[in-house]
Amino acid sequence: MNLLAEPASSLQAPWVKRIDLTTGAATVVPLDPTTPLVTRRSGHATDHFEFDGHSWYHVDHRGSERRWAIHGTTAWSDSALFTFMEFPEARHPQLESTLVSDAGALLVYADWLEEQGDPFAAALNPQLLKAQGPAGHWFLEGLDRSGRIEFTIREGLVRAVKLGGVPEKTLAHTLHRLCHLRACVALEHVSMQRPANVHELGPGLDARSPLWRVCRWPASLQRLTVGGESADREALARDLKVVVTGA
């Protein structure tokens, strides 16, 4: 099921969001308790999500790591990133596209989400945002747990993010996840530090790298703040059609 398709009348949970690291496209994979979901193969063994009758776990191919899967638990292979989700997610591209420019669209969006049985409707209540845990910031899909990302939230939607100290090896994963974070449909500004060895990263922050082009940035994005040479910033601005400034 495509994330941007009209949602079905009955939403399923739990499920896994799969992001293709080559194309940036995301799909939803419903989980079947009777069949493990493979995330990576290593010879005859696999990394996979499995259900033990009570809880979901992510198990590596060596069997040495068995992680309890909670909302936002991630796994990856060379080609894809997987995020375990405890809550269903409805998408409405037309409504989402109006959230930045139409002040009244948020209430319409919340009402529609409630009709779909989607708990994100309640998260759009500013009073509820003061709570923590599943009733509070669960819609950030665990990205807030690391403490390396600062979110600016207004009316339940992320308007700006500042990435500080995100490990270079997981930078691509973080950017892809932000792009598909439903709370980021009205994201306007991304600020981040440029990795020191950017030219050695391959898919990193170099303007000649495919990462910036592969990420499915929300249409609401207006500005990027990132270190680097002015030529790099000019290339990013030209490719992404946003204002790019130096950090």
C-alpha positions, -999 to 999 in steps of 0.1 A, spaced: 0 0 0 14 34 -10 16 59 18 1 85 -4 -28 65 -16 -63 70 -2 -65 50 30 -86 19 33 -117 20 56 -101 -3 81 -66 5 93 -42 -22 105 -17 -21 133 10 -29 140 28 -25 107 62 -15 93 71 15 72 96 6 46 117 34 29 137 25 -2 171 41 3 177 42 -35 145 60 -45 133 75 -12 99 59 -17 79 46 13 54 18 16 34 3 44 38 -34 52 11 -49 75 26 -74 99 13 -110 100 17 -126 135 22 -160 118 49 -150 93 81 -131 102 89 -100 82 124 -102 67 144 -70 68 178 -84 58 193 -117 45 227 -131 53 233 -164 36 205 -187 48 198 -166 79 177 -134 82 171 -103 103 134 -101 108 105 -89 129 86 -118 146 58 -122 171 61 -146 201 24 -146 210 26 -116 233 51 -91 218 69 -82 186 107 -84 184 134 -77 159 159 -105 157 193 -104 139 205 -132 117 230 -144 144 203 -146 170 225 -127 193 203 -96 194 166 -98 201 151 -63 205 116 -57 218 99 -38 190 82 -6 202 69 24 183 98 37 162 121 7 165 142 6 133 161 -19 112 179 -16 79 196 -34 51 218 -20 23 187 -10 3 159 -2 28 150 12 62 123 -3 83 104 14 111 81 -6 134 48 12 141 23 4 169 -3 28 155 -21 29 122 -15 59 98 -40 74 74 -28 98 47 -47 124 28 -24 143 4 -49 169 -6 -57 179 30 -20 177 40 -10 201 12 -33 228 27 -20 227 63 7 254 57 -15 280 39 -50 274 54 -54 281 91 -87 262 92 -74 231 75 -60 216 107 -94 212 122 -107 196 91 -77 173 90 -82 163 126 -118 156 120 -110 134 90 -83 115 110 -108 109 138 -133 94 112 -105 71 100 -99 59 136 -64 74 135 -50 84 170 -30 113 154 -63 132 155 -60 135 193 -23 144 191 -33 176 172 -47 188 205 -21 213 220 -31 203 255 -24 166 248 11 175 235 21 184 271 19 147 280 47 122 273 48 87 260 22 71 236 -3 99 244 22 126 237 50 126 212 46 91 198 39 107 164 76 115 162 82 78 157 110 76 182 132 102 166 130 123 197 144 96 219 180 102 209 181 138 221 200 147 189 170 163 171 153 195 183 117 197 171 97 230 169 60 220 171 30 242 166 -6 228 168 7 192 167 28 196 135 66 199 132 75 233 117 113 231 121 140 206 130 175 211 141 199 181 139 228 182 162 253 154 165 234 128 144 260 100 137 272 102 101 265 65 95 228 71 103 224 106 88 208 93 56 184 71 76 174 101 98 168 124 68 147 98 51 126 92 82 120 129 87 108 133 51 82 106 56 72 116 92 36 125 90 40 152 117 64 168 92 39 174 64 41 212 73 79 212 78 94 246 68 130 246 80 158 221 85 190 231 102 220 208 105 258 205 108 278 194 79 298 162 86 336 167 87 343 139 62 314 146 39 334 138 7 341 103 20 305 95 29 291 86 -5 254 94 0 261 123 25 257 160 24 278 168 -6 258 186 -32 270 161 -58 257 133 -37 223 117 -45 210 119 -9 195 153 -12 178 144 -45 166 110 -33 149 122 -1 112 129 -6 112 163 10 77 177 19 65 203 -4 62 227 26 100 229 30 112 265 25 147 267 40 177 246 47 206 258 70 237 237 64 274 243 64 295 240 33 309 259 4 287 284 -13 288 264 -45 273 235 -26 246 257 -12 238 270 -46 235 235 -60 212 225 -32 190 255 -37 188 248 -74 180 211 -69 155 214 -40 140 248 -50 144 261 -14 164 288 3 198 274 15 219 293 39 252 285 57 252 273 93 
